[in-house]
Amino acid sequence: MAFRDWGDPQRALSVAAALMQTPLKQVLSTLSDALSDLVPHDALVMLTGDCPKSATWSHGDAELTEMVTTAEMAQLATHVDIGRPRFERARLAGSSRPVLAVAAAPHGSAGALLAVLPTGDAVPGPEVLSLVQQLWDLATLRIIDLWPSAVPVNQAAPWMASSERARITADLTDSHAATLTMLLGLLRNRSLDDAAARRTAVDLAVSSLIELRALGESERLPGEESAHAAFGRLTDMLGLLSRHGDVELEFCGPTGETGQRCIPSVIAQTARTTARGSVLTMLEQGGVSRILVSWQVEDGELRTIVRDDGPGALATDALAVHRLTDRAAAVGGCVQVDAVPGWGTIVTIRLPLTAPERQRNDPLGDLNPRELEVLEQLVQGHRNRAIAERLRISEHTVKFHVAKILKKLDVSSRGEASALALAAGFPASLALTS
């Protein structure tokens, strides 16, 4: 349907009706059909804050969508306002490419971002962008309506992916907060003349922009970091906060063999962001002249302790400003606040050094939504051509998914995969339904 055809009310209503009647697992494919003439594309990727088990959903070229990370989608979301589509180059699937990004947040939703990966780089006109926004609004309404009746596809939560998404959001937020805190410290510093203050402010701004750019262009974290190197990144991150301010920051990091111990990078990054958030919270309360930040690696956990000499009136609720409790909980950790009036506050963050164990009774937990759809077809005995027709994808894409399924399930044949799925209660207990 070309854009001019949308002037026909009957055709426009038929598309809307199709969206509002489609099953949950076909929402993106139905939307893709509606957008095919408006914005020719290779794939659609959705980032949602409503599904508790799978943050991203996709439709289209599997070799492309498999490479899109949750962190990339979360980074893209920081540039898009709800109701205002953007067509720009962004980093998705590991490289810079044209992307049409559309955000919606209907009542009762935490919000959803749609990334359309077009086949070319032609910029859609404002009328097309407005129409795409309206279609995405309808699609998200349908999705929200169906969530309560749907059984989550992935029974093992994507721990690394969700943590990586939280990392991007946390780092961007705290970088802005740290920059503002440093600039305020400069303005309050009476020992610097105007020229020196301006030069220092420029240096701080440039350093902050470099850090933000590094966050925006970063890909997935490496698997592990040494405790010493990870803590060194924290001291670099916090050092500027005290360089031109009235608060003295002291650091006590892991040393010796403990310092050489490797820890998961997602844990190290969470420790850094929660430590910085704790320091910022302490600075915001006032009356603080000294803060000690220390790391301890022992007993299967990374323990961060942030202690100040302030008024001792800091409440746990104050940490909600930087979502510290949520960040720690996202990786199975916890935050404790001990405040003693007149003596100061101690914030203790405990993070496990291993990811939460996967559910042992869920052998299908590693499969993504599209792979589960293909597996369902395998269980029903369909061959590649029939699967391609039913899911409206190419046979080549089906072969790609089947190979991934066999590898993830650690089986050598389609029959073994089907038998394993049936033994796990699939598809009745896992398939998305309307």
C-alpha positions as CSV (number, residue, x, y, z in Angstrom):
1,M,0.0,0.0,0.0
2,A,1.6,3.3,-1.1
3,F,1.2,6.4,1.0
4,R,-1.5,7.8,-1.4
5,D,-3.6,4.7,-0.7
6,W,-3.9,5.6,2.9
7,G,-6.3,8.3,1.8
8,D,-8.9,5.5,1.3
9,P,-10.6,5.1,4.7
10,Q,-11.6,1.5,4.1
11,R,-8.0,0.4,3.4
12,A,-6.6,2.4,6.3
13,L,-9.2,0.9,8.7
14,S,-8.5,-2.6,7.4
15,V,-4.8,-2.2,8.4
16,A,-5.8,-0.9,11.8
17,A,-8.3,-3.8,12.2
18,A,-5.6,-6.3,11.3
19,L,-3.3,-4.9,13.9
20,M,-5.9,-4.9,16.7
21,Q,-6.9,-8.5,16.0
22,T,-3.5,-10.1,15.4
23,P,-2.1,-12.6,18.0
24,L,0.8,-11.3,20.1
25,K,3.5,-13.3,18.3
26,Q,2.4,-11.8,15.0
27,V,2.1,-8.2,15.9
28,L,5.5,-7.3,14.5
29,S,5.0,-9.3,11.3
30,T,1.6,-7.6,10.8
31,L,3.1,-4.2,11.4
32,S,5.9,-5.1,8.9
33,D,3.3,-5.8,6.2
34,A,1.6,-2.4,6.9
35,L,5.0,-0.6,6.7
36,S,6.3,-2.4,3.6
37,D,5.3,0.3,1.1
38,L,5.6,3.2,3.5
39,V,9.2,2.4,4.6
40,P,10.7,-0.6,2.7
41,H,12.8,-2.4,5.3
42,D,14.8,-5.5,6.1
43,A,13.8,-5.9,9.8
44,L,11.9,-4.5,12.8
45,V,13.3,-4.6,16.3
46,M,11.3,-3.7,19.4
47,L,12.6,-2.8,22.9
48,T,9.9,-3.1,25.6
49,G,9.9,-2.3,29.2
50,D,6.8,-4.4,29.8
51,C,7.8,-8.0,29.2
52,P,9.5,-9.3,32.4
53,K,11.5,-12.0,30.5
54,S,12.5,-10.7,27.1
55,A,13.4,-7.0,26.5
56,T,13.8,-7.3,22.7
57,W,11.6,-8.7,20.0
58,S,12.3,-8.8,16.3
59,H,11.0,-9.7,12.9
60,G,12.7,-9.9,9.5
61,D,16.2,-10.7,8.4
62,A,17.4,-13.1,11.1
63,E,21.1,-12.7,10.3
64,L,20.6,-8.9,10.9
65,T,18.3,-9.0,14.0
66,E,20.4,-11.6,15.7
67,M,23.2,-9.1,15.9
68,V,21.2,-6.3,17.4
69,T,21.9,-6.0,21.1
70,T,19.7,-4.7,23.9
71,A,22.4,-2.2,24.8
72,E,22.2,-0.7,21.3
73,M,18.4,-0.4,21.5
74,A,18.7,1.1,24.9
75,Q,21.2,3.7,23.6
76,L,18.9,4.5,20.7
77,A,16.0,5.0,23.1
78,T,17.9,7.9,24.7
79,H,17.6,9.9,21.5
80,V,13.9,9.4,20.7
81,D,11.0,11.2,22.3
82,I,7.6,9.6,22.6
83,G,5.4,10.6,19.7
84,R,8.3,12.1,17.7
85,P,9.8,9.6,15.2
86,R,13.5,10.1,14.2
87,F,15.2,8.9,11.0
88,E,19.0,9.0,11.5
89,R,22.1,6.9,11.4
90,A,22.6,4.9,14.6
91,R,24.7,2.0,15.7
92,L,22.7,-1.3,15.4
93,A,23.8,-4.8,14.7
94,G,27.4,-3.7,15.3
95,S,27.6,-0.9,12.7
96,S,26.3,2.5,11.8
97,R,23.2,2.3,9.6
98,P,20.0,4.3,8.8
99,V,17.3,3.7,11.4
100,L,13.8,4.9,11.8
101,A,13.1,5.0,15.5
102,V,9.6,5.4,16.9
103,A,8.6,5.5,20.6
104,A,5.2,5.0,22.3
105,A,4.0,4.7,25.8
106,P,0.3,4.1,26.1
107,H,-1.5,4.2,29.5
108,G,-0.4,1.3,31.6
109,S,2.9,0.7,29.6
110,A,6.5,1.3,30.6
111,G,7.1,2.3,27.0
112,A,8.2,0.6,23.8
113,L,10.7,1.5,21.1
114,L,10.5,0.4,17.5
115,A,13.6,0.4,15.3
116,V,12.8,0.1,11.5
117,L,15.9,-1.0,9.6
118,P,15.2,0.3,6.1
119,T,16.5,-1.2,2.9
120,G,17.8,2.2,1.7
121,D,18.7,5.6,3.2
122,A,15.8,7.7,1.7
123,V,14.4,9.9,4.4
124,P,10.6,9.5,4.9
125,G,8.5,12.6,4.7
126,P,6.7,14.1,7.7
127,E,3.4,12.6,6.6
128,V,4.9,9.1,6.5
129,L,6.6,9.6,9.9
130,S,3.3,10.7,11.4
131,L,1.5,7.6,9.9
132,V,4.2,5.2,11.2
133,Q,3.9,6.8,14.7
134,Q,0.1,6.1,14.6
135,L,0.6,2.5,13.5
136,W,3.1,1.9,16.3
137,D,0.7,3.5,18.8
138,L,-1.9,1.0,17.7
139,A,0.6,-1.9,17.8
140,T,1.7,-1.1,21.3
141,L,-1.9,-0.9,22.5
142,R,-2.5,-4.4,21.1
143,I,0.7,-5.7,22.8
144,I,-0.3,-4.2,26.2
145,D,-3.7,-5.7,25.8
146,L,-2.3,-9.2,25.2
147,W,0.6,-9.2,27.8
148,P,-1.5,-10.4,30.7
149,S,-2.7,-13.5,28.9
150,A,0.6,-14.4,27.4
151,V,3.1,-16.8,28.9
152,P,6.6,-15.3,28.7
153,V,8.6,-16.9,26.0
154,N,12.0,-17.1,27.7
155,Q,11.8,-18.8,31.0
156,A,15.4,-18.0,31.9
157,A,15.7,-14.2,32.1
158,P,18.3,-12.6,29.8
159,W,20.5,-11.6,32.7
160,M,23.4,-10.2,30.8
161,A,21.2,-8.4,28.3
162,S,19.0,-6.7,30.8
163,S,22.1,-5.8,32.9
164,E,23.8,-4.3,29.9
165,R,20.7,-2.2,29.1
166,A,20.7,-1.0,32.7
167,R,24.4,-0.2,32.4
168,I,23.9,2.1,29.4
169,T,21.0,4.0,31.0
170,A,22.8,4.3,34.4
171,D,26.1,5.5,32.9
172,L,24.5,8.2,30.7
173,T,22.4,9.5,33.7
174,D,25.3,9.5,36.1
175,S,27.7,11.1,33.6
176,H,25.3,14.1,33.3
177,A,24.9,14.3,37.0
178,A,28.7,14.1,37.7
179,T,29.4,16.8,35.1
180,L,26.8,19.1,36.7
181,T,28.2,18.4,40.1
182,M,31.8,19.2,39.0
183,L,30.7,22.4,37.3
184,L,28.8,23.5,40.4
185,G,32.0,22.8,42.4
186,L,33.9,25.2,40.1
187,L,31.4,27.9,40.5
188,R,31.6,27.7,44.3
189,N,35.4,27.6,44.4
190,R,36.6,31.0,45.4
191,S,40.2,30.2,45.0
192,L,40.0,30.3,41.2
193,D,39.9,33.5,39.2
194,D,37.4,33.9,36.3
195,A,39.9,32.9,33.6
196,A,41.1,29.8,35.5
197,A,37.5,28.8,36.2
198,R,36.6,29.1,32.5
199,R,39.6,27.0,31.4
200,T,38.8,24.4,33.9
201,A,35.2,24.3,33.0
202,V,36.1,23.8,29.4
203,D,38.4,20.9,30.3
204,L,35.7,19.3,32.4
205,A,33.1,19.7,29.6
206,V,35.5,18.2,27.0
207,S,36.3,15.3,29.3
208,S,32.6,14.6,29.9
209,L,31.8,14.8,26.2
210,I,34.6,12.2,25.5
211,E,33.2,9.9,28.2
212,L,29.6,10.3,26.9
213,R,30.8,9.6,23.3
214,A,32.6,6.5,24.5
215,L,29.5,5.3,26.2
216,G,27.4,5.9,23.1
217,E,29.8,4.1,20.8
218,S,30.7,1.2,23.1
219,E,29.6,-2.3,22.2
220,R,29.2,-5.2,24.6
221,L,31.4,-5.3,27.6
222,P,34.2,-7.8,27.6
223,G,33.5,-10.9,29.6
224,E,35.7,-10.1,32.6
225,E,37.9,-7.5,34.2
226,S,40.6,-7.8,36.9
227,A,39.4,-6.3,40.2
228,H,42.4,-3.9,40.2
229,A,41.7,-2.6,36.7
230,A,38.0,-2.3,37.3
231,F,38.6,-0.3,40.5
232,G,41.0,1.9,38.7
233,R,38.3,2.9,36.2
234,L,36.1,3.9,39.3
235,T,38.8,6.1,40.7
236,D,39.3,7.8,37.3
237,M,35.5,8.3,37.1
238,L,35.2,9.9,40.6
239,G,38.5,11.7,40.7
240,L,37.2,14.8,38.9
241,L,34.5,15.2,41.5
242,S,36.9,16.3,44.1
243,R,39.6,18.0,42.1
244,H,38.1,21.5,42.3
245,G,35.6,20.9,45.1
246,D,35.7,21.1,48.9
247,V,35.2,17.3,49.4
248,E,38.2,15.0,49.8
249,L,37.8,11.6,48.2
250,E,39.8,8.6,49.4
251,F,40.0,5.2,47.7
252,C,40.9,1.8,49.0
253,G,40.9,-0.9,46.3
254,P,41.7,-4.6,46.1
255,T,45.4,-5.4,46.2
256,G,47.7,-8.5,45.8
257,E,46.1,-11.7,44.5
258,T,42.6,-10.3,45.2
259,G,43.3,-7.4,42.9
260,Q,44.3,-9.8,40.1
261,R,41.1,-11.8,40.5
262,C,38.8,-11.6,37.4
263,I,35.2,-10.5,38.0
264,P,32.3,-10.3,35.4
265,S,32.4,-6.9,33.7
266,V,28.7,-6.5,34.2
267,I,29.3,-6.8,38.0
268,A,32.2,-4.4,37.9
269,Q,30.2,-1.8,35.9
270,T,27.3,-2.1,38.3
271,A,29.7,-1.6,41.2
272,R,31.1,1.5,39.5
273,T,27.7,3.1,38.8
274,T,26.3,2.4,42.2
275,A,29.4,3.7,43.9
276,R,29.3,6.9,41.8
277,G,25.6,7.3,42.5
278,S,26.2,6.9,46.3
279,V,28.9,9.6,46.2
280,L,26.6,11.9,44.2
281,T,23.8,11.3,46.7
282,M,26.1,12.1,49.6
283,L,27.3,15.3,48.0
284,E,23.8,16.4,47.4
285,Q,22.9,16.3,51.1
286,G,25.6,18.8,52.0
287,G,27.8,19.0,55.1
288,V,30.3,16.4,53.8
289,S,34.0,17.1,53.7
290,R,35.4,13.5,53.3
291,I,34.2,10.4,51.5
292,L,36.0,7.0,51.5
293,V,35.2,4.5,48.7
294,S,36.5,0.9,49.1
295,W,36.1,-2.4,47.3
296,Q,36.4,-5.9,48.9
297,V,36.4,-9.1,46.9
298,E,35.6,-12.0,49.1
299,D,33.1,-14.8,49.8
300,G,31.8,-14.9,46.3
301,E,30.8,-11.3,46.2
302,L,32.1,-7.8,45.4
303,R,31.4,-5.5,48.3
304,T,31.5,-1.7,47.8
305,I,31.6,0.5,50.9
306,V,31.0,4.2,50.6
307,R,31.4,6.2,53.9
308,D,31.1,9.9,54.5
309,D,31.6,12.2,57.5
310,G,28.3,14.1,56.9
311,P,25.3,14.7,59.1
312,G,24.3,11.1,59.1
313,A,20.8,11.8,58.0
314,L,20.8,10.0,54.7
315,A,17.8,7.7,54.2
316,T,17.5,4.7,51.9
317,D,14.9,6.6,49.9
318,A,17.5,9.1,48.9
319,L,19.3,6.4,46.8
320,A,16.2,6.1,44.6
321,V,17.2,9.3,42.8
322,H,20.0,7.4,41.1
323,R,18.1,4.0,41.3
324,L,20.9,2.4,43.2
325,T,18.8,-0.3,44.8
326,D,17.2,-1.2,41.4
327,R,20.6,-1.5,39.7
328,A,22.0,-3.8,42.4
329,A,18.9,-5.9,42.4
330,A,19.1,-6.3,38.6
331,V,22.2,-8.5,39.0
332,G,21.1,-10.2,42.2
333,G,22.7,-7.7,44.6
334,C,21.5,-5.5,47.5
335,V,22.2,-2.1,49.0
336,Q,22.3,-1.3,52.8
337,V,22.3,2.2,54.3
338,D,23.5,2.8,57.9
339,A,23.2,6.5,59.0
340,V,24.2,7.7,62.4
341,P,23.2,11.3,63.2
342,G,26.4,13.3,63.8
343,W,28.7,10.5,62.7
344,G,28.0,10.1,59.0
345,T,26.6,7.5,56.6
346,I,27.8,4.1,55.3
347,V,26.4,2.7,52.1
348,T,27.2,-1.0,51.5
349,I,26.6,-2.6,48.1
350,R,26.9,-6.3,47.8
351,L,27.0,-7.8,44.3
352,P,27.4,-11.6,43.5
353,L,30.4,-12.6,41.4
354,T,28.3,-15.0,39.3
355,A,25.1,-14.7,37.4
356,P,21.9,-16.1,38.9
357,E,21.6,-19.8,38.1
358,R,19.3,-20.6,35.3
359,Q,16.3,-22.7,36.0
360,R,17.4,-26.2,35.7
361,N,14.0,-27.5,34.4
362,D,14.0,-25.1,31.4
363,P,16.2,-26.5,28.6
364,L,14.6,-24.1,26.2
365,G,15.5,-21.0,28.2
366,D,18.3,-19.8,25.7
367,L,16.0,-19.7,22.7
368,N,14.7,-16.3,21.5
369,P,11.1,-15.7,20.4
370,R,11.7,-16.4,16.7
371,E,13.7,-19.6,17.5
372,L,10.8,-20.8,19.6
373,E,8.4,-20.2,16.7
374,V,10.6,-22.3,14.4
375,L,10.9,-25.0,17.1
376,E,7.1,-25.1,17.3
377,Q,7.0,-25.8,13.6
378,L,9.6,-28.5,14.0
379,V,7.5,-30.2,16.7
380,Q,4.6,-30.2,14.3
381,G,6.7,-32.0,11.7
382,H,7.0,-29.2,9.1
383,R,9.9,-29.0,6.7
384,N,11.8,-25.9,5.9
385,R,9.7,-24.8,3.0
386,A,6.5,-25.1,5.0
387,I,8.0,-23.3,7.9
388,A,9.2,-20.5,5.7
389,E,5.7,-20.1,4.2
390,R,3.9,-20.2,7.6
391,L,6.3,-17.6,9.2
392,R,6.7,-15.6,6.1
393,I,10.5,-15.8,6.0
394,S,13.0,-17.3,3.5
395,E,14.1,-20.9,3.6
396,H,17.6,-19.7,4.1
397,T,16.5,-17.9,7.3
398,V,14.7,-21.1,8.4
399,K,18.0,-23.1,8.0
400,F,19.8,-20.4,10.0
401,H,17.3,-20.7,12.9
402,V,17.3,-24.5,12.8
403,A,21.1,-24.6,13.1
404,K,21.0,-22.1,16.0
405,I,18.3,-24.2,17.7
406,L,20.3,-27.5,17.4
407,K,23.4,-25.8,18.7
408,K,21.7,-24.2,21.7
409,L,19.9,-27.4,22.6
410,D,23.1,-29.4,22.1
411,V,21.3,-32.0,19.9
412,S,22.3,-33.3,16.4
413,S,18.9,-33.6,14.6
414,R,15.5,-32.0,14.2
415,G,13.9,-35.1,15.8
416,E,16.0,-34.8,18.9
417,A,15.1,-31.2,19.2
418,S,11.4,-32.0,18.9
419,A,11.7,-34.7,21.5
420,L,13.5,-32.4,23.9
421,A,10.9,-29.7,23.4
422,L,8.0,-32.1,23.9
423,A,9.6,-33.5,27.1
424,A,9.8,-29.9,28.4
425,G,6.1,-29.4,27.8
426,F,6.5,-27.3,24.6
427,P,4.7,-25.8,22.9
428,A,1.7,-25.7,25.2
429,S,3.5,-24.3,28.2
430,L,5.7,-21.8,26.3
431,A,4.2,-20.7,23.1
432,L,2.8,-17.1,22.9
433,T,-0.9,-17.2,22.5
434,S,-3.6,-14.6,22.0
